[in-house]
Amino acid sequence: MKRLFALLFVSILALGSLTSYIVLTEQVTAGREKIANGQKQLEDGQKMLAQGKAKLSAGKQKLSGAKNIYNGINTVAFLGLASKLPISSEFFKVAKRQIDDGNGMVARGSEKIRAGEKQLAEGQQDLDRGMKRLTHANIIRLTFGGSAIFFGCLALLLGFCWRRKLLQ
């Protein structure tokens, strides 16, 4: 009777290991798909960040050029007086307002770039963590697969060795 329970126990261990192997295989496959999607999103984010940096750089250069022209006009004595004339004062007010708007846009763009870099760094960390978890899950899955084979073979071996004694 003890041998029958031992054989039953080994058979249950084999089935449990096989079931765990199958379940973990599905989860590892789903994890690989998620990691592939995460890597694609990370690459897309890096491209968007590079485009944003290029656009910000172009905006900074354009703003710098506008500031140089505006300041150049104000530093020349004769043209500096032109800003005091009623006819041209409106032009200088509009130019000053546009330069201030440009400063604000550059500041907001710089903030978005910093936020994007931070988000990409967090995404990379999450992706690395996910890859580590996937590696561990795969190791556990392979361990369950090996134990399923071991316990299955053990159950067969014990069954053949004990078959005469179990039938009696």
Helices and strands as residue ranges (DSSP letters): H 2-75, H 77-82, H 86-167
